[in-house]
Structures are given as C-alpha cells and as structure tokens.
Amino acid sequence: METPPTARSSSTASTWDTTAETLTSVFCKYDEIVDCKAVIDCVSGKSKGYAFILFKHRSSARKALKQPWKQISNRTTSWPHPSVADI
C-alpha cells in the first residue's frame, strides 16, 4: 500500500511567468513531487506570484525548506512557510 502525500510547501514570491513545470524542475531534486500548482490569474493568464508544491514525503519538504531561497526563472524567491504543521 502506497503512503499518501504528507507535506505541502507554499511560495511567497514566484515570478509572473512561473509555471508548474518550472517549479517541478527546481524542486524535483528534493524528491518526488505529487502535485504542483502555480496560481494563475484567470483574467491575465499570468502567475499571481505564489504556488503550492506537494511532496510525497515530509522529509522532502524539510530538505527543501532547509534552503528557503531558490533561484526560479532568474529571480531569487522565498519558500519559508510550510502549510502543514510540524514538517
């Protein structure tokens, strides 16, 4: 039986052109990503500047959060706030 996904991390400063594919390519080095959503404005079609990543394991989210600053689309972004307590 497969373990359910357990840890979601959220971005506070992704760029306007950030896509789920961009984020997956940056965060896949920490382990398997179950789901990745770049929040998109329904009128402009551009990223709203934040996103959510669901890792398969809590330990993966912990590893990603140990380095809260990431280089995404030529911009340094912050990932300081997990949305799950006690990651």
Legacy VTK file of the C-alpha trace (Angstrom):
# vtk DataFile Version 3.0
C-alpha trace
ASCII
DATASET POLYDATA
POINTS 87 float
0.000 0.000 0.000
1.363 3.386 -1.021
1.877 6.103 1.591
-0.315 9.175 0.993
1.340 12.533 0.296
2.052 14.366 3.503
3.778 17.701 3.046
2.775 20.798 1.129
5.011 23.830 0.792
3.975 27.251 -0.464
5.891 30.007 -2.233
5.519 33.674 -1.458
7.498 35.194 -4.302
7.485 33.283 -7.543
7.719 35.251 -10.780
4.858 36.263 -13.108
5.964 33.716 -15.686
6.376 30.817 -13.246
4.662 27.590 -14.298
4.157 24.266 -12.571
6.773 22.808 -14.922
9.325 25.448 -13.870
8.695 24.730 -10.193
8.830 20.976 -10.676
12.224 21.275 -12.373
13.569 23.285 -9.409
12.086 21.180 -6.603
12.369 17.644 -8.024
15.924 17.441 -6.680
14.462 17.135 -3.166
12.397 14.036 -4.012
9.203 13.036 -5.755
6.581 15.753 -6.252
2.983 14.545 -6.187
1.352 17.829 -7.223
2.483 21.313 -8.167
0.234 24.343 -8.740
1.307 27.795 -9.831
-1.667 30.039 -9.022
-2.775 31.780 -12.237
-4.903 34.913 -12.656
-7.977 33.930 -14.672
-8.113 37.302 -16.489
-4.466 37.888 -17.438
-3.381 34.242 -17.568
-0.198 35.148 -15.640
1.036 33.730 -12.384
-0.246 35.560 -9.297
3.205 35.208 -7.763
2.663 32.220 -5.492
2.427 28.471 -5.793
1.959 25.196 -3.903
4.055 22.035 -4.078
3.010 18.698 -2.617
5.892 16.342 -1.869
5.408 12.613 -1.454
7.302 12.589 1.857
7.556 15.073 4.735
11.311 14.620 4.763
11.437 16.011 1.218
9.640 19.183 2.280
12.033 19.504 5.225
15.006 19.242 2.862
13.545 21.878 0.547
12.809 24.236 3.437
16.352 23.997 4.809
17.281 26.208 1.876
14.366 28.695 1.784
15.853 30.802 -1.044
15.540 29.306 -4.520
16.542 30.568 -7.959
13.409 30.374 -10.131
13.168 31.989 -13.568
16.206 34.241 -12.955
14.786 35.501 -9.659
15.641 34.576 -6.096
12.450 33.541 -4.322
11.499 32.654 -0.766
9.791 29.435 0.392
9.669 29.981 4.145
6.138 28.898 5.092
5.015 25.279 5.015
1.262 24.916 5.176
1.442 21.745 7.264
2.388 21.977 10.950
5.400 20.062 12.232
7.025 19.295 8.922
LINES 1 88
87 0 1 2 3 4 5 6 7 8 9 10 11 12 13 14 15 16 17 18 19 20 21 22 23 24 25 26 27 28 29 30 31 32 33 34 35 36 37 38 39 40 41 42 43 44 45 46 47 48 49 50 51 52 53 54 55 56 57 58 59 60 61 62 63 64 65 66 67 68 69 70 71 72 73 74 75 76 77 78 79 80 81 82 83 84 85 86
